[in-house]
Amino acid sequence: MFKNIFAALLLSYATVVAAVPFGSQSALVVEEGTGKILLEKNADNIVPIASLTKLMTAMVVLDSKPDMEELISIDPTDVDMIKHSSSRVPVGATLPRKDVLQLALMSSDNRAAAALARTYPGGNAAFTAAVHAKLTELGMTHTSIEEPTGLSPSNTSTASDLVKMATAASSYPDITRITTNPHDLINIKGRMVEYRNTNQFVGKKGWDILLSKTGFTNEAGRCIIMKLQSAEKSVIMVLLNARASSVRSVDAMNVHRLLLNDMASIDQVPQIKRVEYSSKHKHRKHRRTHTKKVST
């Protein structure tokens, strides 16, 4: 009898540990190397991914082994006609491809991402074909990417697939270096302009971030991918469709505390409800009305 009660208590404790509260609608935290799932919420729901797309854009561009010093001019066709978002990279600006890649990843600039696809060998059509081939290579069977910025709600994926993308992206030194750079000065038409990382945790004391990318559109909500390192392990974290930046930040901080083995502080967070995961929600497509929000 006592053994049965003890076993039930252990099961109850395990459930509490797995039920770290998330405000994001989908979440997955995986231990790198072992693939062990540490935390999960609706990890197989298919949802828009906004500018998380740009990690795929960067990989496909780098796979083509382009001349990173080649000058690229921002063209009128690079301007966002989906959301009509603004950009701090003016039409007519000419930059080396390496700076265009940095703007697309670190500052999540949509014109920069569009220019990378436009100047891909063979143009936009060849870029899209290469993206589809990369998705197949990585086994991202529940992902659809039709354009390079993430502005289109047709760019969709699951947290499970995005862990695969993040794992692959973390093997590209240029991507890890750029996405973990807090800020940089870039020459725009003869003037040095400061651009900052869209992830507030990059460069923050106590955060050892090895890969980072944020995303936002109204359809996708607030999203983030990070690879985090502690003294004992590294994890890949995917958070999708948080209703506000503050919710996404709280979720990220909770995962960070977990990585530092501070479970007590996670359980005491009052802002968001505990996970309620049900398999009946798997692969449900996410639909919302289109708005003129920016992908970041």
C-alpha positions in Angstrom: 0.0 0.0 0.0 2.8 2.4 1.0 4.7 1.6 -2.2 1.6 2.4 -4.3 1.1 5.8 -2.5 4.8 6.6 -2.9 4.7 5.8 -6.7 1.6 8.0 -7.1 3.5 10.9 -5.4 6.4 10.4 -7.7 4.1 10.5 -10.7 2.4 13.6 -9.4 5.8 15.3 -8.9 6.9 14.4 -12.5 3.7 15.9 -13.8 4.4 19.2 -12.0 7.9 19.3 -13.3 6.7 18.8 -16.9 3.9 21.4 -16.4 6.1 24.5 -16.3 3.7 27.4 -17.1 3.8 28.7 -20.6 2.0 31.8 -22.0 3.2 30.9 -25.5 0.6 28.8 -27.4 3.3 26.3 -28.6 6.6 25.5 -26.9 9.4 23.0 -27.0 12.6 22.7 -25.1 15.0 20.0 -26.1 18.4 19.0 -24.7 20.9 19.2 -27.4 22.9 16.0 -28.1 20.5 13.6 -26.4 17.3 15.0 -28.0 15.5 14.6 -24.7 12.3 16.7 -24.5 12.5 18.8 -21.3 9.3 20.8 -21.8 6.5 20.6 -24.4 3.3 22.3 -25.2 1.4 21.8 -28.4 4.7 21.1 -30.1 3.1 19.7 -33.2 0.6 22.5 -33.9 1.1 24.0 -37.3 1.3 27.8 -37.0 2.8 30.9 -38.8 6.4 31.4 -37.9 7.1 35.1 -38.9 10.8 36.0 -39.0 12.0 32.7 -37.7 11.9 32.0 -41.4 15.1 34.1 -41.8 17.2 31.3 -40.2 16.2 29.1 -43.2 16.9 32.0 -45.6 20.3 32.4 -44.1 21.2 28.7 -44.3 20.0 28.4 -48.0 22.0 31.5 -49.0 25.2 30.3 -47.2 24.8 26.9 -48.7 25.2 28.5 -52.2 28.7 29.7 -51.0 28.3 33.2 -52.4 30.8 36.0 -52.4 30.0 37.7 -49.1 31.9 40.8 -50.2 29.8 41.2 -53.3 27.8 44.5 -53.2 24.0 44.2 -53.2 21.7 47.2 -53.8 18.4 47.3 -52.0 15.8 47.4 -54.8 12.2 48.6 -54.9 11.1 45.0 -55.3 12.6 44.3 -51.9 10.1 46.6 -50.2 7.4 44.8 -48.2 4.1 44.7 -50.2 2.5 42.1 -47.8 2.3 44.1 -44.6 3.7 47.4 -45.8 6.2 47.4 -42.9 8.9 50.0 -42.5 12.6 49.5 -42.8 15.8 51.3 -41.7 17.5 50.1 -44.8 16.6 52.6 -47.6 16.0 51.6 -51.2 19.2 52.4 -53.2 21.5 51.5 -50.3 24.4 49.4 -51.5 26.1 47.0 -49.0 28.3 43.9 -49.1 26.3 40.7 -48.8 27.8 40.0 -45.4 26.1 43.2 -44.1 22.8 42.3 -45.8 22.9 39.0 -44.0 23.7 40.6 -40.7 20.7 43.0 -41.1 18.4 40.2 -42.0 19.4 38.1 -39.0 20.4 40.5 -36.2 17.9 43.2 -36.8 15.4 41.0 -38.7 15.2 43.5 -41.6 12.7 42.4 -44.2 14.2 44.2 -47.2 17.6 42.6 -46.4 16.1 39.1 -46.4 14.2 39.8 -49.6 17.4 41.1 -51.2 19.3 37.9 -50.2 16.6 35.8 -52.0 16.5 38.1 -55.0 20.3 37.9 -55.5 20.4 34.1 -54.9 21.9 32.3 -58.0 18.9 31.9 -60.3 16.8 34.4 -58.5 13.7 34.0 -56.3 12.4 30.9 -58.0 15.7 29.1 -57.5 15.8 30.3 -53.9 12.4 28.9 -53.2 13.3 25.6 -54.7 16.5 25.5 -52.6 14.4 26.2 -49.5 12.1 23.3 -50.3 15.1 21.0 -50.8 16.5 22.1 -47.5 13.2 21.4 -45.7 13.3 17.9 -47.1 17.0 17.4 -46.2 16.2 18.4 -42.6 13.1 16.2 -42.3 10.9 19.3 -41.7 7.8 17.5 -43.0 5.2 19.9 -41.4 6.8 23.1 -42.6 5.9 25.3 -45.5 8.1 28.3 -46.5 7.1 30.3 -49.6 9.0 33.5 -49.2 12.2 34.7 -47.4 11.0 37.2 -44.8 8.3 35.5 -42.8 5.8 38.3 -43.5 3.4 35.8 -45.2 1.2 33.8 -42.9 1.7 30.9 -45.4 5.1 30.4 -43.9 4.2 27.8 -41.2 5.8 25.2 -39.1 5.7 23.4 -35.8 7.9 23.7 -32.7 9.1 20.2 -33.4 10.2 21.1 -36.9 11.8 24.3 -35.8 14.0 22.5 -33.3 15.4 20.7 -36.4 15.9 24.0 -38.1 17.6 25.5 -35.1 19.9 22.5 -34.7 21.0 22.8 -38.3 21.4 26.6 -38.1 23.6 26.3 -35.1 26.2 24.6 -37.2 26.7 27.7 -39.4 29.4 29.9 -37.7 28.1 33.0 -39.6 24.6 32.5 -38.3 25.6 31.9 -34.7 28.0 34.9 -34.7 25.5 37.3 -36.2 22.5 36.2 -34.2 24.4 36.5 -30.9 25.7 40.0 -31.6 23.9 42.6 -29.4 24.4 45.5 -31.8 26.7 46.7 -34.6 27.4 49.7 -36.8 26.8 49.3 -40.5 27.6 51.8 -43.3 24.4 53.0 -45.0 25.0 55.4 -47.8 28.2 56.7 -46.2 26.8 57.1 -42.7 27.4 54.6 -39.8 24.1 53.5 -38.5 23.7 51.4 -35.3 21.4 48.3 -35.5 20.4 46.2 -32.5 19.5 42.6 -32.0 15.8 42.1 -31.7 16.3 39.6 -28.8 16.6 41.6 -25.6 18.4 38.7 -23.9 21.4 38.7 -26.3 24.4 40.2 -24.4 22.5 40.2 -21.1 24.6 39.1 -18.1 24.0 35.5 -17.1 22.6 34.5 -20.6 24.9 32.3 -22.6 23.1 32.4 -26.0 24.6 30.4 -28.8 21.8 31.0 -31.4 18.9 33.4 -31.5 16.1 34.6 -33.7 12.8 36.4 -32.9 9.7 36.7 -34.9 6.4 38.6 -34.9 3.4 39.1 -37.1 -0.2 39.5 -35.9 -0.9 36.0 -37.2 2.2 34.4 -35.6 2.2 36.3 -32.4 5.5 36.7 -30.6 8.0 33.9 -31.4 11.6 33.1 -30.5 14.2 30.5 -31.1 17.3 30.3 -28.8 20.0 27.8 -28.1 21.1 28.3 -24.5 24.2 27.0 -22.7 24.7 26.3 -19.0 27.7 24.7 -17.3 26.1 21.3 -17.6 24.0 21.3 -20.8 22.8 23.2 -23.8 19.1 23.3 -24.9 17.2 24.5 -27.9 14.1 26.5 -27.0 11.2 27.3 -29.4 8.4 29.5 -28.2 5.5 30.3 -30.7 2.5 32.6 -30.6 2.8 34.5 -27.4 0.2 37.3 -27.2 2.8 39.9 -26.1 6.5 40.5 -25.9 6.2 40.4 -22.1 4.7 36.9 -22.2 7.4 35.6 -24.5 10.0 37.1 -22.2 8.5 35.5 -19.1 8.5 32.1 -20.9 12.1 32.5 -21.9 13.2 33.5 -18.4 11.4 30.5 -17.0 13.2 28.2 -19.3 16.5 29.9 -18.5 15.8 29.4 -14.7 15.1 25.8 -15.4 18.4 25.4 -17.2 20.1 26.9 -14.1 18.2 24.3 -12.0 16.0 26.8 -10.2 12.7 24.9 -10.4 11.2 26.6 -7.3 11.3 30.1 -8.9 9.6 28.7 -12.1 6.7 27.2 -10.1 6.1 30.5 -8.4 5.6 32.6 -11.5 2.0 33.9 -11.3 1.6 35.6 -14.6 0.7 32.7 -16.8 -1.3 29.4 -16.6 0.1 26.0 -16.5 0.4 23.9 -19.6 -2.6 22.0 -20.8 -1.5 19.8 -23.6 -3.8 17.7 -25.6 -3.0 15.6 -28.7 -6.3 16.6 -30.2 -4.8 20.0 -31.0 -2.0 18.6 -33.0 -1.6 19.8 -36.6 -4.4 22.3 -36.3 -3.8 25.2 -38.6 -3.7 28.7 -37.2 -5.9 31.3 -38.8 -6.3 35.0 -38.1 -7.2 38.0 -40.1 -4.3 39.7 -42.0 -3.0 43.0 -40.6 -0.2 45.3 -41.4 2.2 44.2 -38.6 5.9 43.9 -39.0 7.8 40.6 -38.9 10.7 40.8 -36.6 
